[in-house]
Amino acid sequence: MQTLNWFKERIGKIIYRDRDDCKCGTCKDAVNNGIEISDDIHAEYLFDVQNDFANEGTLLNYRDVL
């Protein structure tokens, strides 16, 4: 799991998420094309989503490279 600081350091950059078990359009797009972090609020949102999924037992692995 990544820290809030990790997400904030990547504002303006594209990160990728590993989640091949979900076939919804949002997850497939994040796996294939990545997510560009637009600002502090977006970074905080992604951090919160990561933690919410972890609390439910699903780990979202965010990384810098495809």
C-alpha positions, 0 to 999 in steps of 0.5 A: 500500500502506498502512503498519502505522500507517495500519491502527492509526490506523483501529482501531474504524473500517471500511475498504474493500478493492478486489479485484473480480477475486476473487469469493469471499465474503470478498473480495466482503464486504470490497469491499461492506461493508468491514472493521471493524478491531477491535484491534492484532492485527487491524490487524497481521493486515490489514497482513500480509495486504496484504504477503503478497498484494503478494509474490505480485503482487496489490495490495490497495488499502485505503481509508477510503471506499466 
